[in-house]
Amino acid sequence: MELLVHGVGGTTPEKMLGDPRTVRITGDDTAAVFRRAADAEPAKAPRSEPVQEAYVWCNLTSGDSSRALWLLLLPFMVVNLAHWMRPAAAGRPRVIRLYGLLVRLTALTLTILLVAAACEVALDLVAWQCAGVHDCARRHSWLTFSAAAPGVGGGWWSLPGRRLALAALVPAALVVLLWYLSRRTWSAYESHRPMDREPEPETDADALARPGFWYGRRIVARLRAAHTAAGLLTVAAAVATPAARFDHRPGGPAALNVLSWLLTAALLASAAVAVGVVCRRGRSENLLDQRLDRHLVRRLPLGALGLLLLTALYTGWSRPGWHSTGRLPGDPAFGALMLAQGLLVIALAVVARDLHRRDPDRRAGMRGLGGPAVALLACALGGVMSGGVAQRVAGWLDGTGTLPAGPPVLLTWQASTIPPVLAVLLLLAVRLGTGTARLARAERARIRHEHPGEPEDAGRTRTIAHVRAMATLTDRAPLVVAVLTATTFLLGAAALAGAIATGKTPDAAADRSYDVLQAVAETSQALGSWLVGFGFLLFVTWGRRAYKDAAARRTIGILWDVGTFWPRAAHPFAPPCYAERAVPDLTWRMATWTARTGGRLVLSGHSQGSVLAAAAAWQLAPATRKRIALLTYGCPLERLYGRWFPAHFGPPALASLHRDVACWGNLYRRTDPIGGPVRIPDDTAPEVDHTPLQDPLAYGRTPDHPLPAPILGHSDYQADPAFAEERLRLLSRLRPELPGQRPVPAEPVEHRADAG
């Protein structure tokens, strides 16, 4: 049998199998295995060619319209990637656990940041500032019930504490929504059990072969409980802080003062428990961990919710003489969060550098610092999104200058750093463009030598050379990430220092200074605010379009194909890992088919499908792996995954997979920006990488190609004659040892899809 696995963006079984009549052999509407209708019935005579099956998994990432909401979870997805980007390090379990702990703590700060941003909008800007000023509340009719006229007593909701308690429903609802989405996807993805099998001797080289690697049910449930509790406690702290400060003043009500201290102690104790849950345990991969810690998973969020309700009751108590002025107390929380994130990223970089130094990999991206860099970018992305929401809401509320203070100063400083970051990226783009142009000129001479005797077409040569040069930009991604990370870190530190030192916005801090400095500050602040607003509107527009348009939703699905391959090991609110469904699907299909028939199969994967194919092959029992031939094309296993995830796809891991399977062939093109050679470091085994395929198939017009042949790049590998040759080579290497295959019983046909 030949089992086909498609790549990013998805396709249909009809296209994969080249037949308009297909039959679903097993699976459901989300992911399934298909055959041609003609192959669905048992063969009456021995077949000369293997039966083809297609595994279609695209609906795991680009199915229904709710996937558009995953755009809001982008920072969580990015920080989850940092967990898997650690350098390879044999025999350093404690340092590896420390690396995972630092990433989980960084992920927890992102949850707190998101909830704090929602509190800033609902509690500070709306309930505290706008509703506390009669002119601002009068401009928004939905706030008039909570405002009091100057010199006149207001209604029941006019007290600041009651306004805060009511507004707390917004961030609390956000936390509950995140909990619901995480639990729903947890049931659909993490709860698919892989096959039970005996664990193999553990080595760092084949971590993806561990039986529990694709079964993160327990860790996601624990982290979900901890992050939900942390989010609810953040809301409770934002609600309780202004009331507690008022009660702590000299002459304040003694009973409320005592109650405030008791609530503060309870909130701190609950926060310590939530942090302890995050710190206590990571993933269990060596065995299928079936336990769920049900008491912890249920009681921790419910306890935090109970504290939030008690806090709302305490804050809503009547306090004569209490009025909302200025910003909501607790403004330094954003600065403390940003400082904590910076320190965590620095510690993560130290640990990652130590791991890389112990076992250096020259192909690893950024010399092992890819994980800390991505974690920093996740924090920056979370800060920009939070600041963008706060600034847009503040601008909407403050139509006539009636909002007393506006958003926190730090958010304005963060927005002001966006123009310098974009300027640095523009300079980097110019440099990369210049280098690409030089490389394209060098490629022209190489292309001329590749087609001797054919009349030269200068335009055709330039086009091919340009595509080849552009394809190499993927290999310069570490430079882009390094420059972006360094710029973000330095400017973020400057923004934090400026906000703490001055307590003013950039233009106010530069007032009465040099004219040039003042002009730069004013321009950066104005342009940064505009860019944040534009980016936020673009983000919302893109999400709305994806919600309504299946094509746009599929584009977003391509992003998730790459970003959500890895299990949710650091952040439970990240988009779910589709591989926790796809890898067990493939493993079950291959293991049951080989056990039932005694046959062998070719596992054929394109692009991201080749990564899924490799992961599934690792999960098979060693005896079954020897019956599998791998055929990969447009394969990013070494070019992307090996460089950015060296602990799991580094040279030792790929060499181990090569030894375990029966044979492996890999096809790639120089015009492909994603796929490349796998570079197996094993001179004793047959070569895996085919020579680069010719692209286009013909330079000029020929009798076989009377029209100009297209430049295929990353697509249509099956159109190249070399594909069929490599497939036959793998089949011939399988067949000499092939035993007499048992008759294949009829398989249940679940659904017929007649596209003709």
ZIKAFEN-V73112 format. One record per pair of residues at least 24 apart in sequence whose C-alpha atoms are under 8 Angstrom apart, sorted by the first residue. I is the first residue (numbers start at 1). J is the second residue. Records with the same first field share a line. If there is no record, write none. Layout:
I->J ; J
This chain:
1->50 ; 51 ; 52 ; 53 ; 599 ; 600 ; 601 ; 602
2->50 ; 51 ; 52 ; 53 ; 601 ; 602 ; 603 ; 604
3->52 ; 53 ; 54 ; 55 ; 601 ; 602 ; 603 ; 604
4->52 ; 53 ; 54 ; 55 ; 603 ; 604 ; 605
5->54 ; 55 ; 56 ; 603 ; 604 ; 605 ; 606 ; 609 ; 610 ; 612 ; 613
6->54 ; 55 ; 56 ; 57 ; 605 ; 606 ; 607 ; 608 ; 609
7->605 ; 606 ; 607 ; 608 ; 609 ; 610
8->58 ; 558 ; 561 ; 562 ; 607 ; 608 ; 609
9->58 ; 554 ; 555 ; 557 ; 558 ; 561
10->56 ; 57 ; 58 ; 59
11->56 ; 58
12->56
13->54 ; 55 ; 56
14->755
16->54
17->52 ; 53 ; 54
20->754 ; 755 ; 756
21->753 ; 754 ; 755 ; 756
22->752 ; 753 ; 754 ; 755
23->749 ; 750 ; 751 ; 752 ; 753
24->749 ; 750 ; 751 ; 752 ; 753
25->747 ; 748 ; 749 ; 750 ; 751
26->748 ; 749 ; 750
29->59
30->57 ; 58 ; 59 ; 60 ; 63
31->55 ; 56 ; 57 ; 58 ; 59 ; 60 ; 582
32->56 ; 57
40->746 ; 747 ; 749
41->746 ; 747
42->744 ; 745 ; 746
50->601
55->586
57->582
60->578
61->557 ; 558 ; 560 ; 561 ; 578
62->553 ; 554 ; 556 ; 557 ; 558
63->553 ; 554
65->546 ; 547 ; 548 ; 550 ; 553
66->547
67->547 ; 553
68->543 ; 544 ; 546 ; 547 ; 553 ; 556
69->543 ; 547
70->575
71->543
73->573 ; 574 ; 575
74->574 ; 575
75->110 ; 378 ; 379 ; 381 ; 382
76->107 ; 110 ; 378 ; 571 ; 573 ; 574 ; 575
77->563 ; 564 ; 571 ; 574 ; 575
78->374 ; 375 ; 377 ; 378 ; 563
79->103 ; 106 ; 107 ; 374 ; 375 ; 378 ; 379 ; 570 ; 571
80->107 ; 568 ; 569 ; 570 ; 571 ; 574
81->371 ; 374 ; 563 ; 566
82->370 ; 371 ; 372 ; 374 ; 375
83->371 ; 569 ; 570
84->371 ; 566 ; 645 ; 647
85->368 ; 370 ; 371 ; 644 ; 645 ; 646 ; 647
86->352 ; 368 ; 369 ; 370 ; 371 ; 645 ; 646 ; 647
87->352 ; 355 ; 356 ; 364 ; 368 ; 645 ; 646 ; 647
88->204 ; 355 ; 356 ; 359 ; 646 ; 647 ; 648 ; 650
89->204 ; 355 ; 356 ; 358 ; 359 ; 647
90->203 ; 204 ; 359
95->351 ; 355
97->282
98->351
99->348 ; 351 ; 352
100->282 ; 570
101->278 ; 279 ; 282
102->344 ; 345 ; 347 ; 348
103->348 ; 375 ; 570
104->278 ; 279 ; 569 ; 570 ; 571
105->275 ; 278 ; 279 ; 344
106->341 ; 344 ; 345 ; 375
107->570 ; 571
108->227 ; 230 ; 571
109->337 ; 340 ; 341
110->379 ; 382
111->227 ; 230 ; 231
112->230 ; 231 ; 234
113->334 ; 337 ; 382 ; 383 ; 386
114->382 ; 386
115->171 ; 174 ; 175 ; 231 ; 234 ; 235
116->234 ; 235 ; 238 ; 334
117->386 ; 387 ; 389 ; 390
118->170 ; 171 ; 386
119->168 ; 170 ; 171 ; 235 ; 238
120->390 ; 407
121->389 ; 390 ; 393 ; 394
122->167 ; 168 ; 170 ; 171
123->164 ; 167 ; 168 ; 238 ; 239 ; 328
124->327 ; 328
125->327 ; 393 ; 394 ; 406 ; 407
126->397
127->160 ; 163 ; 164 ; 167
128->160 ; 163 ; 164 ; 324 ; 325 ; 327 ; 328
129->324 ; 325 ; 326 ; 327 ; 328 ; 403 ; 404 ; 405 ; 406
130->397 ; 402 ; 403 ; 404
132->160 ; 323 ; 324 ; 325
133->402 ; 403 ; 404
135->402
136->397 ; 398 ; 402 ; 403
159->316 ; 318 ; 322 ; 323
160->316 ; 322 ; 323 ; 324
161->239 ; 243 ; 315 ; 316 ; 317 ; 318
162->312 ; 315 ; 316 ; 317
163->316
164->239 ; 312 ; 315 ; 316
165->239 ; 312 ; 313 ; 315 ; 316
168->235 ; 239
171->235
172->231 ; 232 ; 235
175->228 ; 231 ; 232
176->228
178->228 ; 573
179->224 ; 228 ; 573
181->573
182->224 ; 572 ; 573 ; 574 ; 576
183->221 ; 224
185->576
186->217 ; 220 ; 221 ; 576
189->576 ; 577 ; 578 ; 580 ; 581
190->214 ; 215 ; 216 ; 217 ; 577 ; 580 ; 581
191->215 ; 217
192->580 ; 581 ; 584
193->584
194->584 ; 587 ; 588
195->584 ; 587 ; 588
196->288
197->621
199->286 ; 287
202->286
204->647 ; 648 ; 653
205->647 ; 648 ; 650 ; 652 ; 653 ; 654 ; 656
206->618 ; 648 ; 653 ; 656 ; 657
207->648 ; 653
208->615 ; 618 ; 619 ; 648
209->615 ; 618 ; 619 ; 620
210->285 ; 286 ; 287 ; 619
211->285 ; 286 ; 287 ; 288 ; 619
212->284 ; 285 ; 286 ; 287 ; 288 ; 289
213->284 ; 285 ; 286
214->285 ; 567 ; 579 ; 580 ; 583 ; 584
215->285 ; 288 ; 289 ; 580
216->283 ; 284 ; 567 ; 568 ; 569
217->289 ; 290 ; 292
218->289 ; 290 ; 291 ; 292 ; 293
219->281 ; 282 ; 283 ; 284 ; 569
220->568 ; 569 ; 571 ; 572
221->292 ; 297 ; 572
222->277 ; 278 ; 292 ; 293 ; 296 ; 297
223->277 ; 278 ; 570 ; 571 ; 572
224->297 ; 571 ; 572 ; 573
225->296 ; 297 ; 298 ; 300 ; 301
226->274 ; 275 ; 277 ; 278 ; 300 ; 301
227->274 ; 572
228->301
229->271 ; 274 ; 300 ; 301 ; 302 ; 303 ; 304 ; 305
230->271 ; 274 ; 304
232->301 ; 304 ; 305 ; 308
233->267 ; 270 ; 271 ; 304 ; 305 ; 307 ; 308
235->308
236->267 ; 307 ; 308 ; 311 ; 312
237->267
238->330
239->311 ; 312 ; 315
240->311 ; 312 ; 314 ; 315
241->329 ; 330
242->328 ; 329 ; 330
243->315
246->322
256->314
259->314
260->314
263->307 ; 311
266->307
267->307
270->304
274->300
282->569
283->569
325->404
326->404 ; 405
327->404 ; 405 ; 406 ; 407 ; 408
331->408
334->410
335->410 ; 496 ; 500
338->496
339->496
341->376 ; 379
342->376
345->372 ; 373 ; 375 ; 376
346->372
348->372
361->646
363->642 ; 643
364->642 ; 643 ; 644 ; 645 ; 646 ; 650
365->478 ; 643 ; 644
366->478 ; 479 ; 482
370->644
373->481 ; 482 ; 485
374->485
376->485 ; 489
377->485 ; 488
380->488
383->411 ; 414
384->414 ; 415 ; 532
385->532 ; 536
387->411 ; 412 ; 414 ; 415 ; 532
388->415 ; 529 ; 532 ; 533 ; 535 ; 536
389->533 ; 536
391->529 ; 533
392->533
409->499 ; 503 ; 504 ; 505
410->495 ; 496 ; 499 ; 505
412->505 ; 506 ; 525 ; 529
413->495 ; 496 ; 498 ; 499 ; 505 ; 506 ; 525
414->492 ; 495
415->525 ; 528 ; 529 ; 532
416->506 ; 521 ; 524 ; 525 ; 526 ; 527 ; 528 ; 529
417->491 ; 492 ; 495 ; 524 ; 528
418->524 ; 528 ; 531
419->524 ; 527 ; 528
420->524
421->484 ; 487 ; 488
424->487
425->484
428->480
432->473
436->469 ; 470 ; 473
437->466 ; 469
439->469
440->465 ; 466 ; 468 ; 469
441->465
443->468 ; 469
451->699
454->700
457->700
460->699
464->671 ; 696 ; 711
467->671
468->670 ; 671 ; 672
469->671
470->671 ; 673
471->670 ; 671 ; 672 ; 673 ; 674
472->673
473->673
474->673 ; 674
475->639
561->608
562->608
579->612
582->612
583->612 ; 613 ; 615 ; 616
584->616
586->613 ; 616
587->616 ; 617 ; 619 ; 620
591->620 ; 624
594->624 ; 627
596->742 ; 744
597->741 ; 742 ; 743 ; 744
598->739 ; 740 ; 741 ; 742
599->627 ; 738 ; 739 ; 741 ; 742
600->627 ; 628 ; 734 ; 738
601->627 ; 628 ; 629
602->628 ; 629 ; 630 ; 631 ; 730 ; 731
603->628 ; 629 ; 630 ; 631
604->630 ; 631 ; 632
605->630 ; 631 ; 632 ; 633
606->632 ; 633 ; 634 ; 635
607->632 ; 633 ; 634 ; 635 ; 636 ; 674 ; 675
608->635 ; 636
610->635 ; 636 ; 637
611->635 ; 636 ; 637
614->657
617->661
618->657
622->660
625->660 ; 661 ; 662
626->660 ; 661 ; 662
627->661 ; 662 ; 734
628->661 ; 662 ; 663
629->661 ; 662 ; 663 ; 664 ; 730 ; 731 ; 734
630->661 ; 663 ; 664 ; 665
631->664 ; 665 ; 666 ; 727 ; 730
632->664 ; 665 ; 666 ; 667
633->666 ; 667 ; 668 ; 675 ; 717
634->667 ; 668 ; 669 ; 672 ; 674 ; 675 ; 676 ; 714 ; 715 ; 717
635->666 ; 667 ; 668 ; 674 ; 675 ; 676 ; 677 ; 678
636->674 ; 675 ; 676
637->675 ; 678
638->676 ; 677 ; 678 ; 679
639->674 ; 675 ; 676 ; 677 ; 678
640->674
651->679 ; 680 ; 681
654->678 ; 680
655->680 ; 681 ; 682
662->734
663->730 ; 733 ; 734
664->688 ; 730
665->689 ; 690 ; 726 ; 730
666->690
667->691 ; 692 ; 693 ; 723
668->692 ; 693
669->693 ; 694 ; 695 ; 713 ; 714
670->695 ; 713
671->695 ; 711 ; 712 ; 713 ; 714
672->713 ; 714
673->713 ; 714
674->714
675->714
693->720 ; 722
